[in-house]
Amino acid sequence: MLTKRIIPCFDVRDGRVVKGKKFQDIKDVEDPVVLAKKYNALGADELVFYDITASFEERKLFTNILEKVASEVFIPLTVGGGINSLEDFSRVLNVGADKVSVNSGAIKNPNLIKKAAEKFGSQCVVLSMDIKKVENQWRVFSKGGREDTGIDAIEWAITGEQLGAGELVINSMDTDGVKAGFDLDLLRAISEKVEIPIIASGGAGTMKHFKEVFDIPGVDAGLAASVFHYGEIEIPNLKKYLKEQGVNIRMTK
C-alpha cells in the first residue's frame, strides 16, 4: 500500500505566496523561501509551486524564485505555471524541480504530455486540472481558472493518463479555499476511471477532511494551502491524527 502524502501548495504571484477563495479575493501570505524552509522542517512530503499568473499573462515561469525555493528544500518539488514546451520542462527541472505540472499548456497541445513523458519519464509529468461544475457537468478551466474550455473533466483525466501523465492534480474550483472539505464526488468519479495517483486539492479545512479523502481509492495525496499557511492545521499533528486513524503515512521525528 502506497504511503499517503501531505503536500502544501504555494500559489505564487509577483514573487510572493498568495491565497484566495474560489480563485478570487487573492491575499498576500508570505515569502516562498521562508515557507519552503518551514514546511521542509515540519515534515511535508512534497511541495507544489504554481506561478498562478504565468499562463494568463502568457509569460514564462519565474525561475529565479524557484531556484531559491529548491535550494532550501530536500523533499520533492512540483512546479507549474506557463509550461508550454519541452524547453519549459527542461528549464524548471534544471533549476531544481523534481516534477513539472502542466495545465493550460496541455489543453492547448495535449501532445505535450506525451512528448514530455517520452523525454523525461511519466513520473516527471503531472497533469493539473482546475475543475468547476457547469450545467451539471464537471468542466476543465484554463488560464488560472479564468477560461471555461468546455472540456469534460473526467474525459480529460482519462486522456491525460493515456498520453503518459504520471499523476493528476484534481483541483476543485467549487471547494477551493472554502474549507468545507474536498470535492469527494468529483474525486470518486475520476478515481473510478484512472489508475495513476490522484492528488486531491481544494477544500481542506479540518484533519477529518484528509481522512475522508484518503478513504477514496486512488487518492494518494492531499494538497492544501491556507490551513497550512495560517497554522490552522500543523503538519506533524495531522500526520499523527491520520496514523491513529489507520492511514499509511510517513511519520517524521
C-alpha positions as CSV (number, residue, x, y, z in Angstrom):
1,M,0.0,0.0,0.0
2,L,1.4,3.4,-1.0
3,T,2.2,5.9,1.7
4,K,-0.2,8.8,1.6
5,R,1.3,12.2,1.1
6,I,0.7,15.7,2.6
7,I,1.5,18.5,0.2
8,P,1.5,22.2,1.0
9,C,0.8,24.3,-2.1
10,F,2.4,27.6,-3.0
11,D,0.3,29.9,-5.3
12,V,3.0,32.5,-6.3
13,R,2.2,35.9,-7.7
14,D,4.8,38.7,-8.1
15,G,7.3,36.7,-6.1
16,R,5.0,36.2,-3.1
17,V,2.9,33.3,-1.9
18,V,-0.8,34.3,-2.1
19,K,-4.2,32.7,-1.4
20,G,-7.8,33.3,-2.4
21,K,-11.2,31.6,-2.3
22,K,-12.7,30.0,-5.4
23,F,-9.8,31.6,-7.3
24,Q,-11.0,35.1,-6.2
25,D,-10.1,37.6,-3.5
26,I,-6.3,37.0,-3.6
27,K,-4.4,38.0,-0.5
28,D,-0.7,38.1,0.4
29,V,0.6,35.3,2.7
30,E,4.4,35.0,2.9
31,D,7.8,34.8,1.1
32,P,8.0,31.5,-0.6
33,V,11.6,30.7,0.6
34,V,10.6,31.3,4.2
35,L,7.6,29.0,3.8
36,A,9.6,26.3,2.0
37,K,12.1,26.1,4.8
38,K,9.2,25.9,7.3
39,Y,7.5,23.0,5.6
40,N,10.7,21.1,4.9
41,A,11.3,21.2,8.7
42,L,7.8,20.3,9.6
43,G,7.8,17.1,7.6
44,A,5.8,17.9,4.5
45,D,6.1,15.1,2.0
46,E,6.3,17.3,-1.1
47,L,5.8,20.9,-2.1
48,V,3.8,22.2,-5.1
49,F,4.8,25.6,-6.5
50,Y,2.4,27.3,-9.0
51,D,3.2,30.6,-10.8
52,I,-0.5,31.4,-10.9
53,T,-0.5,34.2,-13.5
54,A,2.1,32.9,-15.9
55,S,-0.4,31.3,-18.3
56,F,-2.8,34.2,-18.2
57,E,0.0,36.7,-18.8
58,E,1.5,34.5,-21.5
59,R,5.0,34.5,-20.0
60,K,7.5,32.0,-18.7
61,L,7.6,30.9,-15.1
62,F,9.8,32.9,-12.7
63,T,12.7,30.5,-12.3
64,N,14.8,32.8,-10.1
65,I,12.3,32.4,-7.2
66,L,12.0,28.7,-7.9
67,E,15.8,28.3,-7.7
68,K,15.9,29.9,-4.2
69,V,13.0,27.6,-3.0
70,A,14.6,24.5,-4.4
71,S,17.9,25.3,-2.6
72,E,16.0,25.3,0.7
73,V,14.1,22.0,0.5
74,F,15.1,18.4,0.5
75,I,11.7,16.9,-0.5
76,P,10.2,16.5,-4.0
77,L,9.2,19.8,-5.6
78,T,6.5,20.0,-8.3
79,V,6.4,23.2,-10.3
80,G,3.8,24.6,-12.7
81,G,2.7,27.8,-14.5
82,G,3.4,28.8,-18.1
83,I,4.6,25.3,-19.1
84,N,4.1,25.2,-22.9
85,S,7.0,23.3,-24.3
86,L,9.7,20.7,-23.7
87,E,12.1,23.6,-23.3
88,D,9.9,24.9,-20.4
89,F,10.2,21.4,-18.8
90,S,13.9,21.4,-19.1
91,R,14.2,25.0,-17.7
92,V,12.4,24.3,-14.5
93,L,14.0,20.8,-14.0
94,N,17.4,22.4,-14.4
95,V,16.8,24.8,-11.5
96,G,15.6,22.2,-9.0
97,A,12.1,21.0,-9.8
98,D,11.6,17.2,-9.5
99,K,8.2,17.1,-11.3
100,V,6.6,19.5,-13.7
101,S,2.9,20.4,-13.6
102,V,1.1,21.2,-16.9
103,N,-2.4,22.6,-17.2
104,S,-3.2,25.3,-19.8
105,G,-0.2,24.2,-22.0
106,A,-1.5,20.7,-22.2
107,I,-5.0,21.8,-23.0
108,K,-3.6,23.8,-26.0
109,N,-1.4,21.0,-27.0
110,P,-2.2,17.6,-25.5
111,N,0.8,16.1,-27.3
112,L,3.0,18.0,-24.9
113,I,2.1,15.4,-22.2
114,K,3.2,12.5,-24.5
115,K,6.4,14.2,-25.6
116,A,7.4,15.2,-22.1
117,A,6.7,11.6,-20.7
118,E,8.8,10.2,-23.5
119,K,11.7,12.6,-22.8
120,F,11.6,12.9,-19.0
121,G,9.6,9.9,-17.9
122,S,5.9,9.7,-16.8
123,Q,6.9,10.2,-13.1
124,C,8.0,13.7,-14.0
125,V,4.8,14.8,-15.7
126,V,1.9,15.9,-13.6
127,L,-1.4,16.9,-15.2
128,S,-3.1,19.6,-13.1
129,M,-6.8,20.2,-13.7
130,D,-8.8,23.2,-12.5
131,I,-12.4,21.9,-12.5
132,K,-15.8,23.5,-11.9
133,K,-19.3,22.2,-12.2
134,V,-21.2,23.9,-15.0
135,E,-24.7,22.9,-16.1
136,N,-24.3,19.6,-14.2
137,Q,-21.0,18.7,-15.9
138,W,-17.5,18.9,-14.4
139,R,-15.6,21.1,-16.8
140,V,-11.9,21.9,-17.2
141,F,-10.9,25.5,-16.9
142,S,-7.6,27.1,-18.2
143,K,-5.5,30.2,-17.6
144,G,-5.7,30.0,-13.8
145,G,-9.4,29.2,-13.7
146,R,-10.4,32.2,-15.9
147,E,-11.5,30.3,-19.0
148,D,-14.1,27.5,-19.4
149,T,-12.7,25.2,-22.0
150,G,-15.9,23.2,-22.3
151,I,-13.8,20.0,-21.9
152,D,-15.4,17.2,-19.8
153,A,-13.1,16.8,-16.8
154,I,-13.4,13.0,-16.5
155,E,-12.7,12.5,-20.2
156,W,-9.7,14.8,-19.9
157,A,-8.3,12.9,-16.9
158,I,-8.6,9.6,-18.9
159,T,-6.9,11.3,-21.9
160,G,-4.1,12.6,-19.7
161,E,-3.3,9.1,-18.3
162,Q,-3.4,7.6,-21.8
163,L,-0.9,10.3,-23.0
164,G,1.5,9.4,-20.3
165,A,0.9,11.7,-17.3
166,G,2.2,10.1,-14.1
167,E,-0.1,11.9,-11.7
168,L,-3.2,14.0,-11.7
169,V,-3.8,17.1,-9.5
170,I,-7.6,17.4,-9.2
171,N,-8.3,21.0,-8.0
172,S,-12.0,21.7,-7.4
173,M,-12.7,25.4,-8.0
174,D,-16.1,24.9,-6.3
175,T,-14.4,24.0,-3.0
176,D,-11.2,26.0,-3.3
177,G,-10.5,28.0,-0.1
178,V,-13.9,27.2,1.4
179,K,-12.5,24.8,4.0
180,A,-15.7,22.7,4.0
181,G,-14.0,19.5,2.7
182,F,-12.6,18.2,-0.6
183,D,-14.9,17.6,-3.5
184,L,-15.4,13.9,-2.8
185,D,-17.9,13.2,-5.6
186,L,-15.6,14.6,-8.2
187,L,-12.6,12.7,-6.8
188,R,-14.6,9.4,-6.7
189,A,-15.8,9.9,-10.3
190,I,-12.2,10.4,-11.6
191,S,-10.6,7.7,-9.4
192,E,-13.0,5.1,-10.9
193,K,-11.7,5.9,-14.4
194,V,-7.9,6.2,-14.0
195,E,-5.1,4.1,-12.5
196,I,-2.5,6.8,-11.9
197,P,-2.2,8.5,-8.5
198,I,-4.5,11.4,-7.7
199,I,-3.6,14.5,-5.7
200,A,-6.7,16.0,-4.2
201,S,-6.8,19.8,-4.0
202,G,-9.3,22.4,-2.9
203,G,-11.4,22.5,0.3
204,A,-9.3,21.2,3.2
205,G,-10.4,22.7,6.5
206,T,-10.0,20.1,9.1
207,M,-7.9,17.0,9.8
208,K,-11.0,14.9,9.3
209,H,-11.2,16.1,5.7
210,F,-7.9,14.5,4.9
211,K,-9.1,11.2,6.4
212,E,-12.2,11.4,4.2
213,V,-10.3,12.0,1.1
214,F,-7.8,9.2,1.8
215,D,-10.7,6.8,2.1
216,I,-11.2,7.1,-1.7
217,P,-9.2,4.5,-3.6
218,G,-6.7,6.2,-5.9
219,V,-6.3,9.4,-3.9
220,D,-2.6,9.2,-2.9
221,A,-2.1,12.8,-1.6
222,G,-3.9,15.7,0.0
223,L,-2.8,19.2,-1.1
224,A,-3.8,22.3,0.8
225,A,-2.7,25.9,1.2
226,S,-4.4,28.2,3.6
227,V,-4.9,25.7,6.5
228,F,-1.1,25.2,6.5
229,H,0.0,28.7,5.7
230,Y,-2.1,30.2,8.6
231,G,-1.3,27.5,11.1
232,E,-4.8,26.2,11.3
233,I,-3.5,22.6,10.8
234,E,0.1,21.7,11.8
235,I,1.5,19.0,9.6
236,P,3.0,16.9,12.4
237,N,-0.3,16.9,14.2
238,L,-2.2,16.0,11.0
239,K,0.2,13.1,10.4
240,K,-0.2,11.8,14.0
241,Y,-4.0,12.0,13.6
242,L,-4.0,10.2,10.3
243,K,-1.7,7.5,11.6
244,E,-4.1,7.0,14.6
245,Q,-7.0,6.7,12.0
246,G,-5.2,3.8,10.3
247,V,-3.9,5.8,7.3
248,N,-0.5,4.7,6.0
249,I,1.5,7.9,6.3
250,R,5.2,8.8,6.5
251,M,5.9,10.0,10.1
252,T,8.7,12.4,10.9
253,K,10.5,12.8,14.2
